[in-house]
Amino acid sequence: MNQILTVTLNPTVDLATSAERILPGRKLRCGRPATDPGGGGINVSRAIAILGGDSTAFIAVGGATGERLVQMLTVEGIGLSIFPGPGETRQSFSVTDRTTGDQYRFVLPGPEWTEPRVTLALDEIGKVVARSSYVVLSGSLPPGVPLEFPYRLAEVVARKGGRFVLDTSGAALRRVAELADPARGPVAHVLRMDHLEAEELAGAPLSSRKDSADFAQELVRRGLARIVILARGADGSTLVTAEERLHAEAAEVPVASGVGAGDSFVGAFTLSLSRAEPLATALSKGSAAASAAMMTEATKLCTRADAERLFSACPTISL
């Protein structure tokens, strides 16, 4: 199996709790909080571990919260490459209204970075990228990290002979689209985005699977990635390459929380690729893991038992 390295510059300690009702101006009595390591890349590494794989998580941490995060990941058996962050590692929290079932997620920005620290982080990541490894960048960028960071990291990974997996959104995703040049080759090996992110980048609705596949194939032609995946929520995920157009169904499951579904998908999909399994298999495994994560509460990820059980309920078809 090829090595998997995940990158998280803006990790967090996630707190999740619930209250009978969420109303303004009142002191809300909450339930006992659940505490989990958080941040896109960290959650991808955790999902890989849950599914029986191994990875190394490159994380930037600082302060007492950073120490707590390292301890939590060590207990979970996650391999770590620790980089000194510029300040105290952030915390995030979510509160579920038990009366309505609505979930409120509060995400803090994290400490401010400077360009010298960004350059140093890229150098350090380059030292731990192995040839033929998969390098996953997922989650938000901290304040001060330039929007070009995913593109710059892609260049580092390419020089080391690795394969870059990018799950990003918003301004950073738009910047990657601006910098992509098909004459220079694909920026990433895999690019994943959710439905709303894809529609924002497309500037138009993507109502059908065909719409998603057409737009994803346009991104392949523009040089953003060799493989582009568009998550379509309850409709599953659409994957395209220059030659293939595939779609994996999402399983019908009781929904407890949508938190962690995307990271569970990326973890399962990347783990499958690292084992040299076919794209169709990897797509079904990703969809099954995402569906399994929908069944868990708060900030919990998928479970291995549910992901394996739901694999047959997430068939991949050609479009």
C-alpha positions in Angstrom: 0.0 0.0 0.0 1.2 3.5 -0.9 1.8 6.0 1.9 -0.9 8.6 2.7 0.0 12.0 4.1 -2.7 14.4 5.2 -2.1 18.1 5.7 -3.9 20.3 8.2 -2.7 23.8 8.8 -5.8 24.9 10.7 -6.7 22.0 13.1 -9.2 22.3 15.9 -10.5 20.7 19.0 -14.2 20.1 18.3 -16.7 20.4 21.1 -20.2 19.1 20.5 -23.2 19.3 22.8 -27.0 19.8 22.8 -29.6 22.0 24.4 -33.4 21.5 24.8 -34.0 24.7 22.8 -31.7 27.3 21.3 -33.2 30.7 22.0 -31.6 34.2 22.2 -31.0 35.9 25.5 -31.3 32.9 27.7 -28.8 30.8 29.6 -28.8 27.5 27.7 -28.3 24.4 29.8 -26.3 22.0 27.6 -25.6 18.3 27.8 -22.2 16.7 28.5 -19.9 17.7 25.6 -18.2 15.3 23.2 -14.6 16.3 22.3 -12.9 15.2 19.1 -9.9 16.2 17.1 -10.9 18.3 14.1 -9.8 19.8 10.9 -10.2 18.4 7.4 -6.9 16.6 7.0 -7.0 15.2 10.6 -10.5 13.8 10.0 -9.3 12.2 6.8 -6.5 10.5 8.7 -9.0 9.4 11.4 -11.4 8.0 8.9 -8.5 6.1 7.3 -7.6 4.6 10.7 -11.2 3.7 11.4 -11.4 1.8 8.0 -8.3 -0.2 8.8 -5.6 1.9 7.0 -2.6 3.9 8.0 -1.6 7.5 7.3 0.6 10.3 8.7 -1.1 13.6 9.6 1.0 16.7 9.2 -0.5 19.2 11.6 0.4 22.7 12.7 -0.3 23.1 16.4 0.4 25.5 19.2 -0.3 26.2 22.9 -2.2 24.2 25.4 -5.0 23.4 22.9 -2.4 22.1 20.5 -0.9 19.8 23.1 -4.3 18.5 23.9 -5.0 17.8 20.2 -1.7 15.9 19.9 -2.6 13.8 22.9 -6.0 13.0 21.5 -4.6 11.9 18.1 -1.8 9.9 19.8 -4.5 8.0 21.8 -6.3 7.2 18.5 -3.0 5.8 17.0 -2.7 8.4 14.3 0.9 8.9 13.0 1.9 12.5 13.3 4.3 15.0 11.8 4.1 18.0 14.0 4.8 21.6 12.8 4.9 24.6 15.2 1.9 26.8 14.5 2.0 30.5 15.1 -0.3 30.7 18.1 -2.9 28.8 20.1 -4.7 26.0 18.2 -8.3 26.9 17.7 -11.5 25.4 19.1 -14.8 24.9 17.3 -18.1 23.8 18.7 -21.6 22.7 17.6 -24.9 22.7 19.4 -27.9 20.6 18.5 -31.4 21.8 19.3 -33.0 18.7 20.7 -36.5 20.0 20.0 -36.1 20.7 16.3 -33.0 18.6 15.5 -31.3 21.6 14.0 -27.5 21.8 14.4 -25.6 25.0 14.9 -21.9 25.0 14.0 -19.5 27.7 15.2 -16.1 27.7 13.5 -13.4 29.9 14.8 -10.7 31.3 12.4 -7.4 30.1 14.0 -4.2 32.1 14.5 -2.6 34.4 11.9 0.2 33.0 9.7 3.1 34.9 8.1 4.7 34.1 4.7 8.0 32.9 6.2 6.1 30.3 8.2 4.1 29.3 5.2 7.3 28.7 3.2 8.8 26.7 6.1 5.7 24.6 6.3 5.9 23.8 2.6 9.6 22.8 3.0 8.8 20.5 6.0 5.9 18.9 4.1 8.3 18.3 1.2 10.6 16.3 3.5 7.9 13.8 4.5 6.3 13.3 1.0 7.4 9.9 -0.4 7.4 9.0 -4.1 4.1 7.5 -5.2 2.4 8.7 -1.9 -1.0 10.3 -1.7 -0.9 13.8 -0.1 -4.4 15.0 1.0 -5.1 18.7 1.6 -8.5 19.2 3.2 -10.1 21.9 5.3 -9.9 25.6 5.7 -6.7 27.7 5.4 -5.7 29.8 8.5 -5.7 33.6 8.3 -2.5 34.8 6.6 -2.0 31.7 4.4 -2.3 32.8 0.8 -5.0 31.4 -1.5 -2.2 30.1 -3.7 -1.2 27.6 -1.0 -2.9 24.6 -2.5 -1.2 25.3 -5.9 2.2 25.7 -4.2 1.7 22.5 -2.3 0.7 20.7 -5.5 4.0 21.8 -7.0 5.9 20.4 -3.9 4.1 17.1 -4.2 4.7 16.8 -7.9 8.5 17.4 -7.5 8.6 14.6 -4.9 6.7 12.2 -7.2 3.5 12.1 -5.1 -0.1 12.4 -6.0 -2.1 15.4 -4.7 -5.7 15.0 -3.4 -7.4 18.4 -2.9 -10.7 19.0 -1.1 -11.2 22.7 -0.8 -13.8 25.4 -1.4 -14.5 29.1 -1.7 -11.8 31.6 -2.7 -9.0 29.0 -2.5 -10.8 26.8 -5.0 -11.4 29.7 -7.3 -7.7 30.6 -7.1 -6.7 27.1 -8.1 -9.1 27.3 -11.1 -7.4 30.6 -12.1 -3.9 29.2 -11.9 -4.6 25.9 -13.6 -3.0 25.6 -17.0 -3.5 22.4 -19.0 -0.2 22.9 -20.8 1.6 22.4 -17.5 -0.4 19.3 -16.5 -3.1 18.8 -13.9 -2.7 20.7 -10.6 -4.1 17.7 -8.6 -4.4 14.0 -9.0 -7.9 14.2 -7.4 -10.1 17.3 -6.8 -13.3 16.9 -4.7 -15.9 19.5 -4.0 -19.5 19.5 -2.8 -22.6 20.4 -4.8 -22.8 24.0 -3.6 -19.1 24.6 -4.2 -19.4 23.2 -7.7 -22.3 25.4 -8.5 -20.5 28.5 -7.2 -17.5 27.7 -9.3 -19.6 27.0 -12.3 -21.7 30.1 -11.9 -24.8 28.0 -12.8 -27.1 25.3 -11.3 -25.9 21.7 -11.8 -29.3 20.1 -11.5 -28.6 16.7 -12.9 -25.9 14.1 -12.8 -25.1 14.9 -16.4 -24.7 18.6 -15.5 -22.3 17.7 -12.8 -20.4 15.3 -15.1 -20.2 17.9 -17.9 -18.8 20.6 -15.5 -16.4 18.2 -13.9 -15.1 17.1 -17.3 -14.6 20.8 -18.1 -12.4 21.1 -15.0 -10.4 18.1 -16.2 -9.8 19.8 -19.5 -8.8 23.0 -17.8 -6.1 21.2 -15.9 -7.5 21.3 -12.4 -7.1 17.6 -11.8 -7.0 14.2 -13.5 -9.9 13.0 -11.5 -12.7 15.4 -10.4 -15.4 14.4 -7.9 -18.6 16.3 -7.3 -20.6 15.3 -4.2 -24.4 15.6 -4.9 -25.6 15.1 -1.3 -28.3 12.5 -1.0 -27.9 11.7 -4.8 -24.4 10.4 -4.3 -21.2 11.5 -6.0 -20.2 11.9 -9.6 -16.6 11.2 -10.8 -15.0 12.0 -14.1 -11.7 11.6 -15.8 -10.8 12.5 -19.4 -12.3 9.2 -20.5 -14.7 8.1 -17.7 -17.9 9.4 -16.2 -19.1 7.5 -13.1 -21.7 8.0 -10.4 -22.0 6.2 -7.0 -25.3 6.2 -5.3 -25.6 7.3 -1.7 -27.2 4.9 0.7 -30.6 5.7 2.3 -29.8 6.0 6.0 -31.2 7.7 9.1 -29.5 11.0 9.3 -28.1 12.1 12.7 -25.5 14.6 11.5 -23.8 15.7 8.3 -20.5 16.6 10.0 -17.6 14.4 8.8 -19.3 12.9 5.8 -17.0 14.6 3.3 -13.9 13.8 5.2 -15.1 10.2 5.6 -15.6 10.0 1.8 -12.1 11.4 1.1 -10.5 9.0 3.6 -12.2 5.9 2.2 -11.6 7.0 -1.4 -7.9 7.7 -0.9 -7.4 4.5 1.1 -8.9 2.6 -1.8 -6.7 4.3 -4.4 -3.6 3.6 -2.3 -4.5 -0.1 -2.4 -4.7 0.1 -6.2 -8.4 -0.7 -6.4 -10.4 0.5 -9.4 -11.9 3.9 -9.5 -15.4 2.5 -9.4 -14.6 0.6 -6.2 -13.0 3.6 -4.6 -16.0 5.7 -5.5 -18.5 3.2 -4.0 -16.3 2.9 -0.8 -16.2 6.7 -0.5 -20.0 7.0 -0.9 -20.5 4.2 1.6 -18.2 5.9 4.2 -20.0 9.2 3.7 -23.4 7.6 4.1 -22.1 5.9 7.3 -20.9 9.2 8.7 -24.4 10.6 8.3 -25.6 8.1 10.8 -23.3 9.2 13.6 -24.0 12.1 16.0 -22.1 15.3 16.5 -18.6 15.3 15.2 -18.2 11.5 14.9 -17.0 10.1 11.6 -18.1 6.9 9.9 -17.8 3.5 11.5 -16.0 0.6 9.8 -18.9 -1.8 10.2 -21.5 0.6 8.7 -19.1 1.6 5.8 -18.6 -2.0 4.9 -22.2 -2.9 5.3 -23.4 0.0 3.1 -20.9 -0.7 0.3 -23.4 -2.8 -1.6 -26.0 0.0 -1.3 -23.7 2.4 -3.1 -23.3 0.9 -6.5 -21.2 2.8 -9.1 -22.7 3.2 -12.6 -21.4 4.7 -15.9 -23.0 7.9 -17.0 
